[in-house]
Amino acid sequence: MISVFLAQLAKERRNPLLIIVFIAASIGVTLIFTGGTQSPESISIFSEEDHAQAIEEKWERLLNEGDENNLHFVTTTPEEAKEDVQQGRSDLAVRLFENDYQLIKSSNIPTVPYVDQHVRKVFEKEAFISTAVEQSEDPEGLRAEITTKLDDPPMEMEVASLAGDELSNYDMGTQLMFAFTLLIAMFIIGFRVNNIMKDKVYGLWDRMILSPVSKTGMYTAYITYACFIGFVQTMSAILIFKYVLNYDVGERLGLLIVIIAFFTFSMVSIATLFTGIVKNPEQFYAIYPSVIPIIPLISGAYMMPGTLNNPVLTFIGDLFPVSHAMDAIINVVIYDANWQEIIQPLVLMTLIGVVAMGIGVNLVERRTY
């Protein structure tokens, strides 16, 4: 077993380009989609109404009030705002009306609902104040009083976790960072598990069977090596994010390592199942890369928690380890969960891994090449 493992590792040392490319890809994709989430994101706003300047000044001030969000709204011309969205320089822009707004977007990227939630909150608040002011004999006085009460309310409500700690602000950029890192890991894991089929097709297994290595040892070596490479690639990317790019990955790095280890084993099992289903390595390369990008999508890895509520998609997503790994990671990184609070995702990933591995190895062993 060890000799087969070392032989696979020697192949990687001779040609480490693929691992380096995958690590760079996970970092690059994350920076592209979350670069604006780690720092205040600039959102263009504009109006095309008759009194556009007054509308823009009013809503720019209201939208930028407070510092609890990570957004900064800037007034631009309609032509510039629309062109930036069309050319991909901006994720979206906001078209303002007197008492309403419209999002100008090119696609439903994860930042869109985040921006929409904030803008809607501001408009609803202003609508409430305006309705009350219109019915008052002293509109200016009432508005000033309401504003004062909102800024300094007579009674405040504090929201805390079950342990009594202050709740952490949800960081969508952190979620996307882990989602893209796991996605890239799924690719490298699958390609390394496919070495089983490649070596069988090319006759290498027939020669190794004549050696003292048992068939169980050969399977164990290939699977262990795929787990090792997937784990190293994922942890390398996470450590680069933490210590080089200063991303927030929480304070419980030990728990993260455990979660990644469970995810790696479970995903190796899924890749083994794919290997047993397809007929040859070429078919694997055609089907696996086409299916894998869909899994994080239906698992809700790219969306705010609670956004994906379709029961069918949720059921399908729960059949894969990405959903459970993301639940555990988010709980640890953002909500500072402990061991007891992530036991369920770990158990589910283990169950998926054991079942998929058993079926996958059985299918691979029965297939003739």
Secondary structure, 3 states (H helix, E strand, C coil): CHHHHHHHHHHHHHCCHHHHHHHHHHHHHHHHHHHHHHCCEEEEEEECCCCHHHHHHHHHHHHCCCCCCCEEEEECCHHHHHHHHHCCCCCEEEEECCCCEEEEECCCCCHHHHHHHHHHHHHHHHHHHHHHHHCCCCHHHHHHHHHHHHHCCCCCCCCECCCCCECCCCCHHHHHHHHHHHHHHHHHHHHHHCHHHHHHHCCHHHHHHCCCCCHHHHHHHHHHHHHHHHHHHHHHHHHHHHHCCCCCCCCCHHHHHHHHHHHHHHHHHHHHHHHHHCCCHHHHHHHHHHHCCHHHHHCCCCCCCCCCCCHHHHHHHHCCHHHHHHHHHHHHHCCCCCCHHHHHHHHHHHHHHHHHHHHHHHHHHHCCC
